[in-house]
C-alpha cells in the first residue's frame, strides 16, 4: 500500500532530476517518466540526447525541464563527441547538461586534458549549466579534491557524484567533501543509489542541492523503491 506523502517528502520533488538513462528506454517508459514529473513537480527529467525532443514536447507547459548527458556513462569518449552530444541535446531542448569526467585521464594526472574536456563542453552549453559527473566511487580522496578544482576552474556549475552505472553511488561523506571543496560557488548533485526520502534528506543535509534518482516517485510518496539509478 502506498503511503500518503507528507509535505516534507513532496518538497523534495523540486530538487530531483527524475532520471531514465538506461539503454533502450521505450516511448512508453519516457511518457510515464514525464507524466510522473508533471504530477509530482520534479525539477527535471534527465534522459539521453536522443530522447530530449520527445520529452520536451511532453513537458510543454509544465515547470519541469528536460536535461541530458554527454559522454555517458564511461566519460572516455573524445571531447569533440561530448561537445556534439551537448549541442544535439541543447538543440532538442535540453536545459542542462550532465557530462562525465574522464576518470582514466584524471588518474593519469593529465589534468590539462581533464580541464579542457570540461571547459569545451561548458562553452558549448553556455548559458546552460553543466554538471560534471566525477564517479566518486572510482576515485581516491585526493582525486575527488582535484576533480572538483578542475571542474570549478573550467566553469562548470555543479559537481555530481556518480553516473549510477559505476562503482558505488552517492554517500554522505562524498557529498560533504564535495561541498567543502566547491563552497557556495557551485552546486552539488548527489546521484546513484538515492532511493528513499531518508536517503535524500541525509544527502541534502550533507550539502547536496540537487538529487538524481530513478526512484523519485518512491522518494516523494513513501512507496517501496524499485531498483535502478
N, C-alpha and C positions, 0 to 999 in steps of 0.2 A: 504494500500500500504506500503510495507517495505521500510524504508528509507535507503539510502546508508550510511554505517558506515564510520565515519571519522577515521583517523589514531589513534586518542586518544582512541576510543572505541575498535578498533582491538588490540591495545597494551594491553588492559585489559585481553585478552584471555590467555596470558601466566601466569596469576595469578589465573586462575579459575579452580577449581575442578568441572568438569561437572558431575552432580550427578543424579543418579537414584536408589533410595533405597526403593521405595515403594514395599510392599509385592506383589508377583505375577507378577513382571516385565517380560514381554514376550521377546522371542528371537528377535522379530521384533523391539520392543522398544529398546532393548540393541544394536541391529545393527544400528538403527538410531542414538543412543547416540554416538557410536563410529565413525560413518560417520561424524557427526557434529564435534566431537573432532578433527578428521583429517582435516576437511575443515577449521575450524577456528583457529586451533592451541592451543586448551586448554591444560593446564598443565597436567591434569589427567582426567580420568573418575573414579568416586567413586561409587562402586557397592558392593553388598553383597558378602561374601566369595564364595558362590555357583556359582556366575556369573563371577568370576575373570578369570578362564581359557578360557572361551568363548570370553571374551572381549580382553584378552591378544593376542589371535590369530588374532582377527580383527584389533588390533592396531600394529601388527608387521610391522616394517619398518617406523613407524611414530615417531614423537617426543613426543607423548602423552603416559603416563604410566597408567596402571590400579592400583588403590588403593582400599582399602577395610576397613571394620569396625569390631569392636569387642564389644560385649555387647550392641549392638544397638537394639532399641533406649532407653531402660529403664536404662541400666547400672547396673541392680540388679543381673545379672547372676553371679555365683561364679567365682572367679579369674581363676580357672582351665579351666572353659568354655571359658573365654575370651582369655586365652593363646592358647587353642586349636583352636579357631576361627582364631586368628592371624597366627598361624602356618599353618593352612589349606590355608589361603589366600596367604601367602608368598610362599608356595609350588606351588600354582597355578600361581604365577607370580606377586603378589601384590608388589608394590614398597614402599608403605607407609601404615600405619595402623592408623585409627581414632578410638580410644577407648572411651567409655562413662564412666565417673566417676560415682561412686555410691553416688548419691545425699543423699540418706537416711542416709548412714554411715557418710557422711560429716556433715549433720545437727545434728547427734547424737554425734558429736565431736569425732568420732572414727578415729582419724587422722592416727594412725598407720596402720589400715586396708586400708584406702584410699591410703596412700603412697605405701604400699606393693602391693596392687592391680595394681597400675600403674607400679611400678618397675618390677613386674613379666612379664607384657606384653612388657615393654621396653626391657627386657633381652631376651625374646623370639623372638622379632622382630629384634634385633640388627644384622647388622648395619643399618637396615632400620628405618627411623624416625617414631616416634609415636606422634600423636596429641591427646591431652586429651580434650574431649568434656565436658565442665563444666555445660551446661544447665543453662546459666546465668539468664534466665527468672524465674528460680525457686529459685534463691539464693539472700540473702541479701548482701550488700556491703562487710561486713567483711568476709562472707563465700567465696565470689569471691577472695578476697585477699588471704585467707588461701588455697583455692583450687589451685591458681597459685603457691603458695610457695611449696605445696606438689608435684605438677607436676614437678616443676623445680628440687626439691630435688631428685625425683625419676628418673631423667634423660630423661624426655620427651623432644621432640624437639619443640613442639608447644603447646599452649593452644588455644582452639577453643570455640566459644561462645555457639553454640546450635546444637541440632540434627535436628531441623526443624519439629520435632514431639511433642515438649514440649510447655510450656507456653512462648510465645514471641519468638523473633528471635534476630538477631544481631542489636545492637544500637551503635551509635557513642560514647555514654557515656561509654558503657561497653568496647568497643574496646580500647578507650583511657585509661581506668582504667587498663585493662589487659596489655597494652603496658608499662604503668608506672611501674607496678609491676615486669614484667619479664625483662624489659630493652631491651638491644640489644642481649641478650644471647639466646633468644628463639624467635620462630615465633609466630605470632598471626593470627589465621584464623577466619574470620567473616563468619557466615553461618546462614541461616534462614531468609527468607524474603528479600533477595537481588534480586531485580527484574529488575533494570534499571542501565544504565551507571552512572547516577547521584548518585544512592544508592552506587554503587561500589566506585566511587571517594570519596564520603564522608567518607566511612569506611577506605579506603586506607590513606586518609589524617589524620584520627584519629590514624593510626598505624598498620592497617592490612597489611600483606604482602602475604596473600593467601585468596581467597574467595571461599565459597562453594555455589553452586547455581544449580537449575534445569532450571532457566530462562536464562541460559548462552547465548543462541543464541540471545535472545532479548537484553541482555546487550551489546553485541558487534555489533548488527545490527540496533538497534533502533526500532525493531518490538514491537508490543504490547505483554507484557509478559503473559504467561498462569499462572494459579495458581500453587501452589506446593511449593517445598523446597526453 
